[in-house]
Amino acid sequence: MTYEQIVEKVRKQFKNADVSKLNEHLAYQFNIEGEGEGAFYVEVKDGQLFIEPYEYYDRDCIFICNSDVLFKMISGKLDPVHAFTVGKLKVEGDLGKALKLKEFI
């Protein structure tokens, strides 16, 4: 899978995510390792969700994983906390805000 395909699949997966109740700004960068390597960000701002295929320098945290782990997490097949605990997911930055990702995936 290419980087562009990964970003498009993430957009499709999140298109119905309800972030209207999140009253704070959240910015997550995902660094994909291995096949389809690259970075993209997911931002919650003013009750809307944005996914863009580039780095976000004013981010709250960075998630580092391969595309397989990413898609298992966003499809609900892998708990992000468990992925972090067993080393399949690395997180850098604000862990409190990182945990808020579970509210809309």
Secondary structure, DSSP 4 states (H G I P E B T S, - for coil): --HHHHHHHHHHHHTT---TT--S-EEEEEEEESTT-EEEEEEEETTEEEEESS--TT-SEEEEEEHHHHHHHHTTSS-HHHHHHTTS-EEEE-HHHHHGGGGT-
